[in-house]
Amino acid sequence: MLGKAEFRGGLLTLGGLLLVVLALIQFQPGFPGELLLQSLRFHILAAGFVLALLIVTLGARWRGGALMLVVLAVAVHDARYVLEFQNRRFEPSGAPLTQFEFLSFNVLTGNRTSTELVDAIVADPPDVALIMETPGIEEHLERLAQALPHRAGCDDPRKCDISLHSRIPFESVEVRTLPPLNRQRLVIGKLNLDGQSVTIVGVHLTKPHYDGISEAELWHINRVLEGIDGPLVLAGDFNAASWSSTLLRIGERQNLAPGPWQPATWPVRLGPLGVPIDNMFTRGSAQLIHLETGDSIGSNHRPLRAVVGLYGEP
């Protein structure tokens, strides 16, 4: 059985490893897996705080205190990443000119409860739904069309991934391949609601384990957004939190704003303690008035459901 000194020594070793991980997150030297660590930065900081408390409790007060100071300093520094996004939200001068409900959901290819999932959408349909990994509900698309009759994406099952569904006819819509893997994971649809136009851009990014690919995808998406005028909603499965370096860059370049908060969507079992890797952002006179997660219904992601307001010039 480990004695107090041995246990304390083990915790100090973990503390040293945690400092190395924090250094990788902050300085980004280019090691594999950095993007994943960036999305987990606040979970790592929480673990570091608990670790520092344990070290202090076991008698290594100076070393535990030093670790806690580092963790708190990094936490304060990293909080500004969240604030950068939140500060782009504007204070409306009045009620929105119009608003609509928007669902973004990675339903999971191979979802075993796809019937129940589509039942839930049809029972309380949004105005617009962005679906990723659409093959998970492909056999139910006709039933989904009863509530959302206008669709773009998944005309060819061999290339199917992302699809956009709407109660309102599209003014224009197209599904594009997303370089460098050239999968059909980008959809752009323009809608007119009560005389107000809005463009919805849906994306499904590659997992961050494949370093360099999601950065290239977001570089391409940035170019796409540069060519879109007017109110815009960008949503989808980014496989990264907004405070990861890649999303921070596109957020700054495109002046993207999040919802009132950024709810966790993955992993499902952690609920609100998870990571917000599914995101919604707005630009221009569009703003997320309300944002919440829902039941995963067999998926490995929680859906996001928002009320989007379209205002005059902010």
C-alpha positions in Angstrom: 0.0 0.0 0.0 1.3 3.5 -0.9 2.3 5.7 2.0 1.5 9.4 2.2 4.9 10.4 0.8 4.7 8.1 -2.2 1.2 9.2 -3.0 2.2 12.8 -2.7 5.1 12.1 -5.0 2.8 10.6 -7.6 0.5 13.6 -7.5 3.5 15.9 -7.9 4.5 13.9 -11.0 1.0 14.3 -12.4 1.3 18.0 -11.6 4.4 18.2 -13.7 2.7 16.4 -16.6 -0.3 18.8 -16.4 2.1 21.8 -16.7 3.5 20.2 -19.8 0.0 19.8 -21.3 -0.9 23.4 -20.4 2.3 24.6 -22.1 1.4 22.6 -25.3 -2.1 24.2 -25.3 -0.7 27.8 -24.7 2.3 27.8 -27.1 1.0 25.3 -29.7 4.4 24.0 -31.0 2.7 21.7 -33.5 2.5 18.4 -31.7 -0.3 15.9 -32.8 -3.5 16.2 -30.8 -3.1 19.9 -29.9 -6.5 20.8 -31.2 -8.2 18.2 -29.1 -6.3 19.4 -26.0 -7.4 23.0 -26.8 -11.1 22.0 -26.8 -10.5 20.3 -23.4 -8.6 23.2 -21.9 -11.1 24.1 -19.2 -11.5 20.4 -18.2 -7.8 20.1 -17.9 -7.7 23.3 -15.8 -10.4 21.9 -13.5 -8.4 18.7 -13.1 -5.3 20.9 -12.3 -7.2 22.8 -9.6 -8.3 19.6 -7.9 -4.8 18.2 -8.2 -3.3 21.3 -6.6 -5.8 21.1 -3.7 -4.8 17.4 -3.1 -1.1 18.3 -3.1 -1.6 21.1 -0.6 -3.7 18.8 1.6 -1.0 16.1 1.6 1.6 18.6 2.9 3.4 20.0 -0.1 1.9 23.4 0.4 4.4 25.5 -1.6 4.5 23.2 -4.6 0.7 22.7 -4.5 0.2 26.5 -4.1 2.5 27.2 -7.0 0.6 24.8 -9.2 -2.7 26.4 -8.2 -1.4 29.8 -9.0 -0.4 28.6 -12.5 -3.7 27.0 -13.1 -5.7 30.1 -12.0 -3.5 32.4 -14.1 -4.0 30.2 -17.2 -7.8 30.0 -16.4 -8.0 33.8 -16.3 -6.0 34.1 -19.5 -8.1 31.5 -21.3 -11.4 33.0 -20.2 -10.7 35.9 -22.6 -11.2 33.5 -25.5 -14.8 32.9 -24.4 -15.3 36.6 -23.8 -14.0 37.5 -27.3 -16.8 35.5 -28.8 -19.5 36.7 -26.3 -18.5 40.4 -26.7 -19.5 40.2 -30.4 -23.1 39.8 -29.5 -25.0 43.1 -29.9 -27.7 44.6 -27.8 -30.8 44.9 -30.0 -32.6 48.3 -30.0 -35.9 46.6 -30.4 -37.8 43.4 -31.3 -36.5 41.4 -34.2 -38.1 42.0 -37.6 -38.7 38.3 -37.8 -37.4 35.1 -36.2 -37.2 31.4 -36.9 -36.4 28.1 -35.1 -33.2 26.4 -36.2 -32.1 22.8 -35.4 -28.5 21.5 -35.9 -28.1 17.8 -35.2 -25.4 15.2 -36.0 -27.7 12.2 -35.9 -25.0 9.6 -36.2 -24.6 7.2 -39.1 -26.0 3.8 -38.0 -28.3 5.4 -35.4 -30.4 2.5 -34.0 -33.2 4.7 -32.8 -33.6 6.7 -36.0 -37.4 6.1 -36.0 -37.7 7.7 -32.6 -35.4 10.6 -33.6 -37.4 11.5 -36.7 -40.6 11.1 -34.7 -39.3 13.8 -32.3 -38.4 16.2 -35.0 -41.7 15.8 -36.8 -43.6 16.2 -33.5 -42.1 19.6 -32.9 -40.5 20.7 -36.2 -38.2 23.7 -36.4 -38.4 26.0 -39.4 -35.0 24.9 -40.6 -33.0 21.8 -39.7 -29.3 21.1 -40.5 -28.6 17.3 -40.3 -25.1 15.8 -40.3 -24.4 12.1 -40.9 -27.8 12.0 -42.6 -27.4 8.3 -43.5 -28.4 7.7 -39.9 -32.0 8.8 -40.8 -31.9 8.2 -44.6 -34.8 5.7 -44.6 -37.0 8.3 -42.9 -36.3 11.3 -45.1 -39.7 11.1 -46.8 -41.4 11.3 -43.5 -39.3 14.2 -42.4 -40.3 16.0 -45.6 -43.9 16.0 -44.4 -42.8 18.7 -41.9 -39.9 20.2 -43.7 -40.6 19.7 -47.5 -37.6 21.6 -48.9 -34.3 19.7 -48.8 -30.8 20.0 -50.2 -28.3 17.2 -49.8 -28.2 13.4 -49.9 -29.6 13.0 -53.4 -26.9 10.5 -53.9 -26.6 8.0 -51.0 -23.0 7.2 -51.9 -22.0 10.8 -51.2 -24.5 11.6 -48.4 -23.4 13.3 -45.2 -24.9 16.8 -44.7 -28.4 18.0 -45.6 -30.5 21.1 -45.0 -34.2 20.9 -44.5 -36.7 23.8 -44.4 -40.3 24.6 -44.0 -39.7 27.7 -46.2 -38.6 27.4 -49.9 -35.0 28.2 -50.5 -34.2 31.3 -52.6 -31.0 29.4 -53.5 -29.2 26.4 -52.1 -26.2 24.2 -52.9 -24.2 21.4 -51.4 -20.5 21.6 -51.9 -17.5 19.4 -51.3 -15.2 20.5 -48.5 -11.4 20.4 -49.3 -9.0 18.8 -48.8 -10.9 15.5 -48.3 -13.6 16.7 -50.8 -16.5 15.2 -49.0 -20.0 16.7 -49.2 -19.9 18.4 -45.9 -20.8 22.0 -46.7 -24.2 23.4 -47.5 -25.3 26.9 -48.2 -28.9 27.9 -48.3 -30.5 31.3 -48.6 -34.0 32.0 -47.2 -36.4 34.8 -47.2 -38.6 35.2 -44.1 -41.2 37.9 -44.0 -39.1 39.9 -46.4 -35.8 39.4 -44.5 -33.1 37.4 -46.2 -30.7 35.2 -44.3 -28.0 32.7 -45.4 -27.4 29.5 -43.5 -24.1 27.8 -43.9 -23.8 24.2 -42.5 -20.5 22.4 -42.0 -19.3 19.1 -40.7 -15.6 19.3 -40.0 -13.1 16.4 -39.7 -12.1 15.2 -36.3 -9.2 17.0 -34.7 -7.1 13.8 -34.4 -6.2 14.3 -38.1 -4.1 17.4 -37.5 -4.0 19.9 -40.2 -7.2 18.8 -42.0 -9.7 20.8 -40.0 -7.5 23.9 -40.3 -7.5 23.5 -44.1 -11.3 23.0 -44.0 -11.8 26.2 -42.0 -9.5 28.1 -44.3 -11.8 27.2 -47.2 -14.9 28.0 -45.1 -13.5 31.4 -44.3 -13.1 32.0 -48.1 -16.7 31.0 -48.6 -18.0 33.3 -45.9 -16.1 36.2 -47.3 -18.3 35.9 -50.4 -21.6 36.0 -48.5 -23.3 39.3 -47.8 -26.1 40.0 -45.3 -27.3 38.2 -42.2 -25.6 34.8 -41.8 -25.9 31.7 -39.5 -23.0 29.3 -39.4 -23.7 26.0 -37.7 -22.7 22.4 -37.6 -20.4 19.8 -36.1 -17.0 21.5 -35.8 -15.5 18.8 -33.7 -13.9 21.6 -31.7 -14.9 24.1 -29.1 -15.1 27.8 -29.9 -11.9 28.5 -27.8 -9.8 26.2 -30.0 -7.3 28.2 -32.1 -8.9 27.4 -35.5 -12.4 28.6 -34.5 -10.9 31.6 -32.7 -9.3 32.7 -35.9 -12.3 32.3 -38.1 -14.5 33.9 -35.4 -12.3 37.0 -35.4 -11.9 37.2 -39.2 -15.7 36.9 -39.8 -16.9 38.7 -36.8 -18.9 35.7 -35.7 -21.0 35.8 -32.5 -22.2 32.9 -30.4 -25.5 32.3 -28.6 -26.3 33.6 -25.1 -24.2 30.6 -23.9 -22.3 27.7 -25.5 -23.9 24.4 -24.2 -22.0 21.2 -24.2 -23.0 18.6 -26.9 -20.3 15.9 -26.5 -19.8 13.3 -25.0 -23.5 12.7 -24.4 -22.9 10.9 -21.1 -21.2 14.0 -19.5 -24.3 16.2 -20.2 -23.6 19.8 -19.3 -20.1 18.9 -18.2 -19.1 18.0 -21.8 -17.6 20.0 -24.6 -19.4 22.3 -27.0 -18.1 20.8 -30.2 -21.3 21.5 -32.1 -21.8 25.2 -32.5 -23.9 28.0 -33.9 -22.6 31.4 -34.8 -24.2 34.5 -36.4 -23.0 37.5 -38.3 -24.5 40.8 -39.2 -28.1 41.6 -38.1 -28.8 37.9 -37.2 -28.5 36.9 -33.6 -29.2 33.8 -31.5 -32.0 34.8 -29.1 -32.2 31.4 -27.4 -30.0 28.3 -27.6 -30.4 25.0 -25.9 -29.5 21.3 -26.3 -31.9 18.4 -26.6 -32.1 14.6 -26.2 -29.5 12.8 -28.2 -32.0 10.0 -29.1 -29.3 7.4 -30.0 -26.7 9.8 -31.4 -23.3 10.5 -29.9 -24.0 14.2 -30.1 -26.7 16.4 -28.4 -28.6 18.6 -30.9 -28.7 22.3 -30.7 -31.9 24.2 -31.1 -32.0 27.9 -31.4 -34.4 30.8 -32.0 -32.7 33.1 -34.5 -33.7 36.8 -34.7 -33.2 39.0 -37.7 -32.9 42.6 -36.8 -32.2 45.9 -38.6 -28.6 46.9 -38.7 -27.0 46.3 -35.3 
